């Protein structure tokens, strides 16, 4: 494997508790497999702890370790995008710094890449250790929902942990959109993609940086960027509401003509109708608002990230 050039892309946000261990495990795998032509690209995503200090220490001792440090926290996906933008090798492997995804399966990923002559090897979680039942359930529901809505099906139980080759990297870097949903975009790009099963471990140290609100925002991005079906669903709900309204209006008119006392009654039915139609309208406006907000972000054309420091990169 020593002829293959590989970059390991590691986004980091407040990972001081695990960084040295992450570096050592990745380095051991690369050296054991004689992957001498390698680079480890750490992206410091505006960490507020000593993450950058530790990365500077590591990179001063190992020139194959490259560091990109953002001017502030831009998010996990922009951090991965930065790593891919500055990657110059034949293949790149994306992995989080928390060691839930084990570096020890790098050789198997590369083996599949070579033997099956594919462009992407994506890791599928056969088991998820250290995660709550709620998170596992919501993840399963989310993937089923996005696959039922999206025009581009996504592999279930996968994350950004994957190997991608130069062809896919170049195509990905050529995409001009902001707020990228990486796992979805790589599926959308296509080419030959093969899975590899693995057991996802618990975090080696530290705490997860994805709160419930961030997970919901991330899931919403995936839904909005890969399907227009929510807009069609809103239109369908509007038509259904009109039909229900017409039927109910007909029911009221007939009731008024056949029963004079009917006009005194009906407070409950009026409230139910108001709540129903109000809910449909708010849902429709909300869906439209999300799409308009996404358009607004794209039109501003701001950069996905701003790099403050680059270490061990050739000018």
Backbone bond lengths (Angstrom), bond angles and torsions (degrees), N, CA, C in turn:
res aa  C-N    CA-C-N  psi(-1)  N-CA   C-N-CA  omega(-1)  CA-C   N-CA-C  phi
1 X - - - 1.459 - - 1.525 112.34 -
2 X 1.334 118.04 -3.51 1.462 119.85 -171.99 1.520 112.52 -66.07
3 X 1.343 118.56 -14.62 1.459 120.45 179.16 1.520 112.29 -83.93
4 X 1.325 117.84 -14.39 1.458 122.09 -177.88 1.525 110.16 -85.12
5 X 1.333 116.15 130.22 1.465 119.54 176.33 1.531 109.00 -95.02
6 X 1.333 115.27 129.86 1.461 121.65 -172.60 1.521 110.60 -131.93
7 X 1.317 115.99 136.23 1.463 121.50 170.97 1.522 108.73 -114.28
8 X 1.324 115.88 133.12 1.466 121.38 175.03 1.529 106.66 -103.35
9 X 1.320 116.82 119.29 1.466 122.24 -176.01 1.522 108.65 -102.39
10 X 1.346 115.27 119.70 1.467 120.93 -172.98 1.531 110.32 -127.09
11 X 1.343 118.87 98.01 1.467 120.01 174.55 1.531 110.88 -72.28
12 X 1.331 116.87 140.02 1.467 120.93 -176.34 1.523 110.45 -133.32
13 X 1.311 115.50 135.55 1.469 120.54 173.01 1.528 108.08 -144.09
14 X 1.325 116.40 108.77 1.470 122.62 -178.40 1.532 111.74 53.60
15 X 1.317 115.59 55.55 1.470 120.94 -176.52 1.527 111.99 -114.11
16 X 1.323 118.06 31.52 1.461 121.14 -176.92 1.528 112.93 -58.50
17 X 1.331 117.20 -30.71 1.462 120.75 -174.81 1.529 112.78 -71.96
18 X 1.340 117.21 -18.54 1.462 118.76 -171.78 1.529 113.65 -126.43
19 X 1.324 118.78 -6.79 1.467 121.34 -170.33 1.525 114.22 -60.02
20 X 1.319 117.03 -46.77 1.468 119.17 -179.42 1.517 111.61 -61.42
21 X 1.328 116.39 -40.69 1.459 120.57 178.03 1.530 110.97 -66.13
22 X 1.316 116.51 -39.87 1.467 120.76 178.47 1.518 110.83 -61.72
23 X 1.324 115.75 -48.00 1.462 119.94 179.47 1.527 111.21 -60.09
24 X 1.322 117.28 -45.23 1.452 121.02 -176.19 1.517 112.05 -64.59
25 X 1.326 116.90 -41.62 1.471 119.59 -179.82 1.525 111.14 -67.66
26 X 1.332 116.72 -41.63 1.467 119.62 177.86 1.524 110.40 -64.36
27 X 1.318 116.41 -44.36 1.469 120.81 -178.63 1.521 110.91 -63.68
28 X 1.315 117.75 -41.46 1.470 121.19 179.32 1.521 111.22 -60.68
29 X 1.324 116.97 -43.10 1.467 120.56 179.73 1.525 110.20 -63.41
30 X 1.312 117.67 -45.40 1.463 121.44 -178.27 1.531 111.48 -64.01
31 X 1.318 116.36 -41.04 1.466 119.35 179.97 1.519 112.22 -72.43
32 X 1.321 117.18 -40.02 1.465 120.80 179.02 1.524 111.59 -62.88
33 X 1.320 117.10 -33.41 1.465 121.45 179.46 1.520 112.68 -90.87
34 X 1.350 115.55 5.82 1.465 121.55 178.76 1.531 112.47 57.45
35 X 1.334 115.46 36.69 1.466 120.79 174.95 1.531 107.79 -87.80
36 X 1.329 114.81 75.04 1.457 120.35 -173.42 1.527 112.52 -72.31
37 X 1.326 116.25 -29.50 1.466 120.35 -178.86 1.530 109.02 -90.39
38 X 1.313 115.34 76.62 1.465 119.12 -174.23 1.524 111.04 -136.40
39 X 1.325 114.13 163.65 1.467 122.02 172.55 1.526 107.29 -141.66
40 X 1.314 115.66 142.80 1.468 121.05 174.33 1.523 106.52 -113.90
41 X 1.322 115.91 111.54 1.460 120.97 -176.33 1.529 109.28 -102.17
42 X 1.323 116.26 108.62 1.460 122.02 175.18 1.531 108.37 -93.78
43 X 1.307 116.71 133.35 1.464 121.24 176.74 1.518 108.46 -114.27
44 X 1.320 115.98 112.01 1.457 121.26 177.76 1.527 108.88 -84.26
45 X 1.318 115.72 107.94 1.464 121.62 -173.21 1.533 110.87 -89.81
46 X 1.347 115.63 60.11 1.456 120.07 176.91 1.522 114.01 65.29
47 X 1.315 117.41 37.59 1.469 121.29 -178.84 1.523 111.31 -61.68
48 X 1.344 114.98 145.71 1.469 120.61 179.59 1.526 112.36 -100.72
49 X 1.324 117.22 -2.98 1.459 120.73 178.59 1.533 109.00 -101.71
50 X 1.314 117.54 -154.00 1.473 120.75 -176.35 1.531 112.59 -92.61
51 X 1.316 117.49 23.30 1.471 121.32 179.77 1.522 111.84 -55.51
52 X 1.320 117.72 -48.48 1.468 120.56 -177.73 1.525 111.27 -65.14
53 X 1.311 117.20 -38.89 1.474 120.61 178.79 1.524 110.51 -61.07
54 X 1.314 116.22 -44.98 1.470 120.66 179.13 1.523 110.57 -63.80
55 X 1.331 117.16 -42.29 1.464 120.81 179.78 1.527 111.04 -63.68
56 X 1.314 117.23 -36.84 1.473 120.28 177.69 1.527 110.69 -65.63
57 X 1.333 116.40 -38.74 1.465 120.02 178.02 1.523 110.99 -64.80
58 X 1.325 116.21 -44.88 1.466 120.21 -179.87 1.527 110.35 -63.56
59 X 1.345 116.54 -46.29 1.471 120.22 -176.32 1.528 112.34 -68.88
60 X 1.327 117.91 -24.26 1.467 120.17 177.49 1.524 111.24 -72.11
61 X 1.323 117.17 -26.73 1.464 121.76 -179.95 1.529 112.13 -92.71
62 X 1.326 117.20 -25.67 1.462 121.77 -177.53 1.521 108.42 -130.57
63 X 1.329 116.85 107.62 1.458 121.62 -176.34 1.529 112.89 -72.55
64 X 1.318 116.45 -11.00 1.470 119.59 175.60 1.528 111.29 -80.83
65 X 1.310 115.38 -8.00 1.467 120.26 175.17 1.523 108.34 -91.02
66 X 1.320 115.57 121.94 1.460 121.72 -179.99 1.526 108.41 -113.46
67 X 1.299 115.99 145.24 1.468 120.67 -176.30 1.526 110.07 -128.85
68 X 1.327 115.14 130.19 1.459 122.79 169.29 1.518 106.81 -113.33
69 X 1.316 117.25 126.42 1.461 120.45 -179.95 1.523 109.61 -119.27
70 X 1.333 116.09 122.66 1.460 121.19 -178.07 1.532 111.26 -76.83
71 X 1.333 115.36 159.63 1.460 121.36 177.58 1.526 111.70 -73.19
72 X 1.325 116.66 -20.66 1.463 123.22 176.70 1.520 107.93 -162.51
73 X 1.312 116.24 -177.48 1.460 120.62 178.05 1.534 110.03 -78.56
74 X 1.338 116.09 115.24 1.460 121.42 178.73 1.523 112.42 -105.19
75 X 1.329 117.78 -17.73 1.452 120.45 178.70 1.519 112.89 116.32
76 X 1.322 114.51 162.45 1.471 121.96 -175.93 1.526 112.17 -62.34
77 X 1.331 117.76 -46.87 1.456 120.64 -176.26 1.530 112.37 -65.01
78 X 1.348 119.87 -45.90 1.464 118.69 173.98 1.530 113.24 -59.50
79 X 1.338 116.99 -33.08 1.464 119.96 178.76 1.531 110.51 -64.19
80 X 1.322 116.73 -43.75 1.472 120.18 177.64 1.529 110.16 -64.76
81 X 1.342 116.32 -40.85 1.470 120.15 178.41 1.522 111.17 -59.77
82 X 1.336 116.70 -39.25 1.467 120.46 178.28 1.525 110.27 -63.33
83 X 1.326 116.42 -43.59 1.453 119.70 179.00 1.520 111.92 -60.53
84 X 1.318 116.86 -41.10 1.468 120.69 179.42 1.527 111.33 -69.30
85 X 1.320 116.16 -34.99 1.465 119.65 179.73 1.523 111.24 -65.08
86 X 1.331 117.24 -38.53 1.463 121.61 -177.11 1.532 112.80 -93.53
87 X 1.315 116.77 3.42 1.468 121.23 179.04 1.529 109.76 -79.89
88 X 1.332 117.18 134.13 1.469 121.34 -178.31 1.530 112.50 -122.29
89 X 1.318 118.25 5.21 1.469 121.42 -174.19 1.534 111.82 -90.74
90 X 1.327 115.06 175.88 1.469 120.88 -179.50 1.522 112.03 -66.63
91 X 1.322 116.16 -40.74 1.462 120.36 179.77 1.525 109.60 -133.83
92 X 1.318 114.89 158.36 1.464 120.98 175.15 1.518 108.56 -131.72
93 X 1.320 115.91 143.73 1.458 121.64 175.06 1.532 107.57 -119.27
94 X 1.319 115.85 122.69 1.470 121.58 -179.60 1.528 108.51 -94.75
95 X 1.328 117.14 128.07 1.460 121.30 -179.69 1.528 108.97 -148.72
96 X 1.321 117.04 142.23 1.469 120.70 177.61 1.521 110.40 -77.70
97 X 1.321 115.70 159.49 1.463 121.07 -176.38 1.522 113.16 -78.86
98 X 1.327 118.79 -12.43 1.467 120.66 -172.65 1.526 114.56 -80.57
99 X 1.349 117.18 -3.37 1.466 123.39 177.19 1.534 113.64 66.56
100 X 1.314 117.56 17.51 1.466 118.22 170.28 1.516 109.69 -68.04
101 X 1.325 115.76 -32.74 1.465 121.31 174.34 1.537 107.59 -96.26
102 X 1.327 117.97 116.23 1.470 120.45 -171.91 1.533 113.70 -75.84
103 X 1.323 118.46 126.86 1.472 121.43 175.85 1.525 112.76 -62.52
104 X 1.323 116.64 -20.19 1.469 120.71 -176.18 1.529 113.62 -64.10
105 X 1.345 117.89 -12.55 1.472 118.22 177.65 1.527 111.88 -95.10
106 X 1.336 117.97 5.70 1.468 120.46 175.12 1.536 111.65 -53.58
107 X 1.358 118.60 -48.07 1.466 118.57 -178.25 1.527 113.04 -59.23
108 X 1.323 116.93 -37.98 1.468 120.18 179.26 1.529 110.51 -67.95
109 X 1.323 116.65 -37.29 1.468 120.08 177.40 1.531 110.38 -63.51
110 X 1.320 115.63 -43.81 1.464 119.98 -179.60 1.529 110.33 -66.96
111 X 1.331 116.20 -36.70 1.467 120.38 178.08 1.522 110.75 -61.91
112 X 1.321 116.72 -45.94 1.470 120.71 177.96 1.522 110.32 -62.69
113 X 1.337 116.22 -42.09 1.466 121.27 179.32 1.521 111.28 -58.37
114 X 1.330 116.62 -42.58 1.460 120.48 -177.91 1.531 112.31 -76.78
115 X 1.335 116.60 -45.66 1.455 120.04 -175.29 1.525 112.75 -69.38
116 X 1.323 116.50 -39.79 1.464 119.87 -177.23 1.523 112.72 -95.14
117 X 1.338 115.46 -0.91 1.465 121.44 177.79 1.531 111.07 47.90
118 X 1.309 114.02 51.03 1.468 120.24 -179.73 1.519 109.83 -101.86
119 X 1.302 115.16 175.38 1.472 120.96 -179.19 1.520 112.92 -105.66
120 X 1.323 116.53 -23.12 1.456 121.93 -178.93 1.522 109.18 -137.94
121 X 1.331 116.34 135.84 1.469 121.77 170.04 1.523 106.09 -121.46
122 X 1.320 116.54 107.52 1.467 120.48 -177.21 1.529 110.23 -102.31
123 X 1.317 115.75 139.09 1.462 121.82 -175.04 1.528 110.39 -88.76
124 X 1.324 116.28 126.82 1.466 122.73 179.96 1.521 108.70 -106.78
125 X 1.327 116.12 127.52 1.466 120.87 -177.01 1.522 110.83 -76.96
126 X 1.325 115.21 108.99 1.469 119.84 176.78 1.523 110.43 -77.30
127 X 1.319 115.64 -31.12 1.469 122.28 179.07 1.515 108.14 -148.56
128 X 1.346 116.06 143.24 1.467 120.95 -177.85 1.520 108.67 -121.57
129 X 1.329 116.26 101.70 1.471 120.46 -179.13 1.535 110.31 -83.48
130 X 1.325 114.24 149.32 1.458 119.85 173.30 1.508 115.12 72.00
131 X 1.335 118.28 12.07 1.459 120.50 179.00 1.519 109.47 -111.69
132 X 1.313 115.58 143.88 1.469 120.58 -176.86 1.523 111.08 -69.85
133 X 1.341 114.09 158.69 1.460 119.84 177.12 1.527 110.01 -60.87
134 X 1.343 117.07 -36.89 1.460 121.65 -179.85 1.531 110.71 -61.33
135 X 1.343 116.88 -44.72 1.456 120.24 -178.43 1.527 111.35 -66.95
136 X 1.332 115.99 -40.26 1.467 119.33 179.00 1.522 110.90 -64.70
137 X 1.341 115.51 -42.07 1.467 120.22 -178.59 1.522 110.90 -66.47
138 X 1.336 116.80 -46.44 1.463 119.50 -178.42 1.536 111.02 -66.37
139 X 1.329 117.32 -34.73 1.464 119.99 177.51 1.530 110.63 -64.74
140 X 1.323 115.90 -41.44 1.462 120.37 179.48 1.527 110.83 -64.66
141 X 1.335 115.91 -43.41 1.466 120.46 179.20 1.528 109.98 -63.96
142 X 1.338 116.22 -41.64 1.460 120.77 -177.47 1.522 111.14 -61.95
143 X 1.333 117.27 -47.36 1.460 119.70 -177.86 1.527 111.52 -65.23
144 X 1.325 116.43 -36.56 1.464 118.72 176.87 1.522 110.60 -66.53
145 X 1.333 115.89 -39.47 1.457 120.10 -178.73 1.528 110.99 -67.75
146 X 1.340 117.22 -46.86 1.458 119.50 -177.43 1.522 111.25 -66.70
147 X 1.343 117.66 -33.23 1.457 119.87 178.06 1.519 111.68 -72.44
148 X 1.322 116.92 -28.60 1.464 119.39 177.69 1.531 111.33 -76.51
149 X 1.340 117.48 -23.98 1.457 121.39 -178.31 1.519 112.93 -98.91
150 X 1.328 116.82 -34.37 1.458 120.59 -170.75 1.522 112.49 -79.00
151 X 1.349 114.40 146.07 1.463 120.02 173.42 1.527 111.13 -76.36
152 X 1.343 116.95 -16.77 1.465 122.14 178.49 1.523 109.24 -115.34
153 X 1.330 118.74 104.60 1.472 119.98 -178.55 1.520 112.11 -65.19
154 X 1.339 115.78 140.52 1.457 121.83 178.97 1.520 109.66 -108.83
155 X 1.332 118.13 142.16 1.469 120.44 176.20 1.526 110.25 -62.40
156 X 1.329 116.85 136.49 1.460 122.10 -178.53 1.530 109.94 -76.94
157 X 1.352 116.28 147.27 1.463 123.64 177.66 1.529 112.59 60.44
158 X 1.303 115.60 41.34 1.467 120.11 175.36 1.523 109.62 -122.93
159 X 1.318 115.36 160.82 1.460 121.37 174.38 1.512 108.11 -128.55
160 X 1.325 116.43 -146.40 1.461 120.44 178.14 1.532 112.11 -89.79
161 X 1.321 117.28 -3.29 1.463 121.85 179.71 1.527 108.95 -68.96
162 X 1.333 116.24 106.93 1.463 120.80 -176.76 1.514 111.29 -167.01
163 X 1.311 115.14 162.86 1.464 122.80 173.37 1.519 107.80 -106.02
164 X 1.324 116.65 132.63 1.459 120.57 176.40 1.524 109.14 -131.83
165 X 1.320 116.01 145.34 1.464 118.91 -176.75 1.527 111.38 -94.30
166 X 1.325 115.73 179.34 1.466 121.78 -173.77 1.526 112.16 -60.19
167 X 1.319 116.48 -37.59 1.464 119.55 -178.64 1.530 110.93 -61.28
168 X 1.324 115.79 -45.10 1.462 120.44 -179.99 1.532 110.36 -69.97
169 X 1.338 116.96 -39.56 1.470 120.73 179.14 1.520 110.34 -59.52
170 X 1.329 117.34 -45.14 1.462 120.73 -178.96 1.523 111.43 -64.83
171 X 1.319 116.25 -42.25 1.465 119.56 178.48 1.529 110.74 -64.96
172 X 1.316 115.89 -40.70 1.465 119.97 179.70 1.525 110.66 -64.24
173 X 1.327 116.68 -45.41 1.469 120.09 -179.39 1.527 112.11 -65.42
174 X 1.325 116.65 -20.80 1.461 120.65 178.88 1.519 113.66 -81.31
175 X 1.325 117.66 -10.15 1.469 120.53 179.42 1.526 109.38 -73.31
176 X 1.315 116.82 131.95 1.463 121.34 -172.24 1.527 112.88 -95.04
177 X 1.311 118.76 -9.94 1.462 120.21 -175.39 1.521 111.66 -70.82
178 X 1.331 116.27 155.71 1.456 123.04 176.67 1.538 108.20 -100.10
179 X 1.327 115.18 176.83 1.476 120.28 179.31 1.531 111.55 51.64
180 X 1.315 115.87 49.65 1.466 120.13 -175.02 1.530 111.88 -67.70
181 X 1.320 114.70 141.09 1.466 123.11 172.51 1.521 105.21 -106.21
182 X 1.332 116.35 94.42 1.462 121.81 -162.41 1.522 113.65 -61.95
183 X 1.328 117.38 -49.13 1.470 118.78 -177.37 1.529 111.53 -61.59
184 X 1.334 115.93 -33.84 1.459 119.55 177.49 1.510 112.29 -71.77
185 X 1.337 116.32 -41.46 1.459 120.24 -178.85 1.526 111.78 -66.03
186 X 1.322 116.69 -38.90 1.468 118.83 179.55 1.526 110.13 -66.57
187 X 1.325 117.24 -36.67 1.467 119.70 173.84 1.523 110.37 -65.06
188 X 1.336 116.38 -40.38 1.463 120.93 -179.40 1.528 111.46 -65.50
189 X 1.335 117.62 -37.67 1.468 121.24 179.99 1.521 111.07 -58.89
190 X 1.325 116.36 -37.25 1.468 119.39 175.16 1.514 113.49 91.12
191 X 1.331 116.64 -135.93 1.458 124.57 -170.28 1.532 109.40 65.43
192 X 1.307 117.08 -171.80 1.464 120.29 -175.69 1.522 109.64 -84.91
193 X 1.329 116.27 125.35 1.462 121.69 -177.26 1.528 109.80 -128.37
194 X 1.320 115.49 133.36 1.468 121.18 -177.28 1.536 110.10 -125.91
195 X 1.344 117.13 144.41 1.473 119.96 179.57 1.524 112.54 -90.71
196 X 1.316 115.45 160.17 1.461 122.50 168.34 1.527 107.23 -138.93
197 X 1.325 116.75 129.62 1.464 121.46 -179.01 1.523 110.19 -85.92
198 X 1.329 116.25 143.73 1.463 120.05 177.36 1.518 109.54 -155.90
199 X 1.336 114.98 165.69 1.465 121.62 177.08 1.518 107.96 -100.15
200 X 1.316 116.21 122.58 1.469 120.49 179.51 1.520 109.57 -84.86
201 X 1.329 116.30 125.58 1.454 121.57 -176.48 1.525 111.57 -84.98
202 X 1.326 114.70 171.48 1.465 120.16 170.92 1.527 108.54 -73.91
203 X 1.319 116.94 163.97 1.459 120.56 176.57 1.524 110.33 -59.64
204 X 1.340 115.87 137.49 1.461 119.69 179.32 1.523 111.03 -70.02
205 X 1.325 116.99 -32.28 1.470 122.33 179.19 1.512 108.68 -168.29
206 X 1.318 115.52 165.20 1.456 119.67 177.86 1.518 112.76 78.41
207 X 1.315 115.42 -171.13 1.457 122.33 -178.00 1.518 110.20 -122.92
208 X 1.336 115.17 154.62 1.455 119.52 178.79 1.529 110.60 -63.33
209 X 1.331 116.52 143.04 1.464 121.61 179.79 1.521 111.71 -95.98
210 X 1.341 115.91 -1.74 1.458 120.36 -179.76 1.522 109.72 -99.83
211 X 1.326 116.53 99.30 1.463 120.81 174.22 1.524 108.81 -75.42
212 X 1.334 116.14 172.73 1.458 120.54 179.91 1.523 110.55 -60.61
213 X 1.333 117.43 -41.51 1.465 120.40 -179.53 1.530 111.32 -64.34
214 X 1.351 117.03 -39.21 1.464 120.06 177.93 1.521 111.20 -67.46
215 X 1.327 116.62 -37.91 1.457 120.00 177.86 1.523 110.87 -63.83
216 X 1.335 116.65 -41.62 1.466 120.51 179.17 1.532 110.21 -64.45
217 X 1.346 116.45 -42.70 1.464 120.45 179.48 1.531 110.61 -64.57
218 X 1.326 116.65 -40.06 1.461 121.65 179.29 1.526 110.26 -65.52
219 X 1.341 116.04 -43.12 1.473 120.52 178.74 1.521 110.92 -64.65
220 X 1.335 117.04 -38.46 1.459 121.04 179.19 1.521 110.87 -63.65
221 X 1.337 116.37 -40.34 1.463 120.28 177.19 1.521 110.96 -59.16
222 X 1.338 116.32 -44.04 1.456 120.69 179.09 1.517 112.26 -60.88
223 X 1.327 115.99 -40.75 1.463 120.17 -179.62 1.522 111.94 -68.40
224 X 1.336 116.77 -44.76 1.461 120.26 -174.46 1.522 112.75 -72.30
225 X 1.324 116.85 -33.95 1.458 119.58 -173.54 1.526 113.77 -82.99
226 X 1.317 117.33 -10.35 1.456 117.86 -175.49 1.520 114.05 -124.69
227 X 1.306 116.97 9.43 1.457 118.33 176.60 1.521 110.35 -160.78
228 X 1.342 114.62 145.36 1.464 121.02 172.82 1.523 110.39 -103.87
229 X 1.315 116.32 8.46 1.456 119.50 -176.35 1.526 114.58 -65.09
230 X 1.364 119.43 -31.66 1.471 116.71 174.35 1.522 113.41 -57.39
231 X 1.359 116.41 -33.62 1.463 119.16 175.77 1.525 110.52 -65.90
232 X 1.321 116.30 -41.64 1.461 120.19 177.79 1.522 110.88 -66.11
233 X 1.335 115.71 -36.07 1.463 119.97 177.38 1.528 110.27 -64.16
234 X 1.337 116.57 -40.16 1.463 120.38 178.41 1.524 110.71 -62.43
235 X 1.343 116.62 -40.90 1.473 120.36 177.43 1.524 110.33 -63.78
236 X 1.337 116.13 -42.31 1.462 120.06 178.86 1.526 111.18 -61.57
237 X 1.337 116.07 -43.87 1.463 119.67 177.78 1.525 111.45 -61.44
238 X 1.341 116.33 -37.05 1.454 120.22 177.87 1.520 111.98 -62.73
239 X 1.354 116.17 -44.38 1.457 120.01 178.71 1.528 111.07 -65.20
240 X 1.346 115.93 -41.79 1.467 119.74 178.94 1.527 110.22 -61.89
241 X 1.322 116.02 -40.86 1.467 120.53 179.04 1.526 111.18 -62.29
242 X 1.331 116.12 -42.40 1.473 120.23 178.75 1.531 110.65 -61.86
243 X 1.326 116.02 -44.33 1.465 119.94 -179.84 1.523 110.97 -63.04
244 X 1.344 115.47 -45.15 1.469 118.94 178.74 1.530 110.42 -62.50
245 X 1.348 115.86 -41.04 1.455 119.71 178.61 1.510 112.94 -62.12
246 X 1.346 116.70 -42.39 1.459 120.64 178.58 1.529 111.38 -65.27
247 X 1.320 115.24 -41.84 1.476 118.70 178.72 1.519 111.03 -63.30
248 X 1.341 115.38 -42.09 1.458 118.48 -179.49 1.528 111.16 -68.69
249 X 1.364 115.82 -37.45 1.470 119.07 176.74 1.522 110.74 -62.49
250 X 1.340 115.89 -41.61 1.470 119.54 177.86 1.526 110.57 -62.35
251 X 1.333 115.63 -40.42 1.463 120.54 179.62 1.533 111.02 -62.40
252 X 1.341 116.26 -41.09 1.462 120.94 -179.61 1.536 110.95 -67.15
253 X 1.347 116.41 -43.64 1.473 120.09 -179.43 1.519 111.04 -62.96
254 X 1.335 115.32 -45.19 1.472 118.93 178.45 1.515 110.94 -62.89
255 X 1.339 115.57 -41.13 1.461 119.49 178.50 1.514 112.40 -63.21
256 X 1.315 116.38 -38.14 1.465 120.75 180.00 1.526 111.07 -68.02
257 X 1.317 116.29 -37.70 1.467 120.05 -179.74 1.514 112.25 -73.41
258 X 1.316 118.17 -30.25 1.470 120.93 -175.08 1.519 113.22 -99.24
259 X 1.338 117.63 -18.65 1.459 119.61 -175.65 1.525 108.74 -145.08
260 X 1.334 116.44 108.76 1.462 120.44 -176.24 1.535 112.22 -65.50
261 X 1.316 117.23 -29.11 1.468 119.83 -179.34 1.527 112.33 -72.44
262 X 1.327 115.30 -13.38 1.466 119.33 -175.68 1.535 112.20 -63.08
263 X 1.349 115.89 -30.29 1.468 119.16 -177.46 1.528 111.95 -67.97
264 X 1.364 117.45 -23.95 1.458 120.26 179.75 1.529 110.09 -75.09
265 X 1.291 117.44 -34.51 1.457 122.42 -179.37 1.537 110.48 -85.79
266 X 1.328 117.49 171.00 1.462 120.55 171.16 1.514 115.60 119.42
267 X 1.337 117.36 2.65 1.462 118.08 -179.56 1.531 110.88 -59.49
268 X 1.329 117.50 -43.47 1.471 122.22 -178.56 1.524 111.22 -61.99
269 X 1.358 115.04 -46.50 1.469 118.59 -178.25 1.524 111.18 -64.16
270 X 1.354 116.69 -37.16 1.465 119.80 178.59 1.521 110.40 -63.62
271 X 1.325 116.71 -44.52 1.459 120.49 179.96 1.519 111.74 -63.53
272 X 1.333 116.00 -41.16 1.467 119.92 178.77 1.519 110.36 -61.09
273 X 1.350 116.24 -44.94 1.460 120.21 179.50 1.534 111.51 -63.43
274 X 1.329 116.50 -41.92 1.462 120.07 179.67 1.524 111.33 -62.14
275 X 1.321 115.39 -44.12 1.467 119.55 179.20 1.525 110.58 -64.11
276 X 1.332 116.48 -42.31 1.460 120.88 -177.42 1.534 110.74 -64.75
277 X 1.340 116.18 -53.60 1.457 119.82 -178.18 1.532 111.46 -66.45
278 X 1.351 116.31 -37.23 1.457 118.81 177.06 1.520 111.39 -62.49
279 X 1.332 116.17 -41.18 1.464 120.26 178.39 1.514 112.07 -63.75
280 X 1.347 116.81 -43.05 1.465 121.07 178.66 1.523 110.61 -61.99
281 X 1.337 116.45 -43.42 1.455 119.96 -179.73 1.529 111.76 -64.53
282 X 1.327 116.75 -44.07 1.456 119.98 179.32 1.527 110.94 -63.88
283 X 1.335 116.75 -40.06 1.463 120.50 178.18 1.519 110.61 -62.31
284 X 1.325 116.11 -45.30 1.461 120.55 -179.30 1.522 111.23 -63.91
285 X 1.332 116.59 -46.59 1.467 120.74 179.05 1.529 110.29 -62.82
286 X 1.342 116.82 -38.75 1.457 120.52 178.98 1.518 112.47 -63.29
287 X 1.337 116.54 -43.86 1.473 120.45 178.40 1.520 110.29 -63.23
288 X 1.328 116.46 -45.73 1.466 120.29 177.81 1.532 110.82 -61.09
289 X 1.332 115.88 -40.90 1.463 120.02 179.60 1.516 112.75 -61.13
290 X 1.331 117.09 -39.76 1.466 120.55 179.26 1.528 110.74 -64.01
291 X 1.331 116.24 -43.16 1.463 119.37 179.02 1.531 110.89 -66.80
292 X 1.334 117.16 -41.54 1.463 120.41 178.89 1.529 110.12 -64.62
293 X 1.356 116.96 -38.35 1.456 120.44 176.81 1.511 111.89 -62.30
294 X 1.332 116.67 -39.22 1.468 120.60 177.60 1.526 110.64 -65.37
295 X 1.333 116.23 -41.13 1.470 120.13 177.27 1.530 109.82 -62.75
296 X 1.312 116.88 -41.36 1.465 122.18 179.53 1.529 110.94 -59.48
297 X 1.328 116.44 -44.19 1.468 120.08 178.77 1.523 111.22 -62.93
298 X 1.337 116.83 -40.04 1.459 120.30 -178.81 1.527 110.97 -69.30
299 X 1.332 116.93 -40.11 1.464 121.09 -176.75 1.526 111.06 -65.10
300 X 1.337 118.00 -35.24 1.465 120.86 179.46 1.531 111.21 -62.62
301 X 1.323 116.26 -29.18 1.462 122.08 175.23 1.530 112.79 57.66
302 X 1.323 116.39 36.82 1.456 119.96 174.52 1.526 109.61 -76.23
303 X 1.332 117.90 154.14 1.472 119.17 177.34 1.521 111.12 -66.20
304 X 1.328 115.37 151.54 1.469 119.87 179.53 1.518 112.03 -67.91
305 X 1.322 115.97 -27.78 1.468 120.99 -177.62 1.518 108.79 -156.73
306 X 1.325 116.16 161.25 1.467 122.54 174.79 1.525 107.68 -125.91
307 X 1.317 116.36 121.94 1.462 121.67 -178.49 1.522 109.47 -88.08
308 X 1.305 115.93 123.71 1.466 121.64 179.04 1.526 110.74 -89.48
309 X 1.353 116.83 -43.31 1.455 120.46 -178.07 1.534 110.32 -135.83
310 X 1.339 115.26 143.25 1.460 121.65 173.22 1.529 107.68 -125.82
311 X 1.321 115.78 128.45 1.460 120.33 -177.78 1.521 109.99 -122.17
312 X 1.323 116.41 130.77 1.464 125.35 178.04 1.540 113.17 67.87
313 X 1.325 116.55 20.52 1.464 120.86 172.70 1.523 109.05 -97.55
314 X 1.326 115.62 136.87 1.462 119.62 177.11 1.518 109.11 -76.17
315 X 1.294 116.41 137.45 1.474 120.13 179.17 1.525 109.54 -74.88
